[in-house]
Amino acid sequence: MKIKDFERSLSAIDPPSGLTEALIALWWDARGDWERAHSHAQDDEGRDGAWVHAYLHRKEGDRGNAGYWYGRAGKTFCEKPLPEEWLSITQELLAK
């Protein structure tokens, strides 16, 4: 799936089939449902889920928790604007 297809899917009721838990989390986040996004990020116990989890806690304003999850993801703490980080995570995960 390409980023444009992912973004177009945001008008649907549910995320497209075949997405990873981390991508489903990003989908729900883009729809404004932080709680659902967080739940799906927690369901992915790998580095991708940790990365999305970090982003979500940074978005929430919990820098300490975000820092923990960036570490679990093997990433440095991101200081980019949140929409830029969302886009870069989504693009990287879609390319896998």
C-alpha angles and dihedrals in degrees: 000000000000124000092251090055090048092050092047089052090062089083091062124094094239134025118266117270119257098040121133119245089255092054091045087054090053089047092054091044091055088052090055098252103126094170094055090043091052092049092054093045088055090051090062105073094184133087094276091057091046091052093051089043089054092050091050093051091047088052089050090053096247099130094170094055091041090054091053091053094045086056091050088050093050090241133126118243108278119230097177119116109279096247090054092050092048090052095047093048092046094048093048094048093046090053092059 
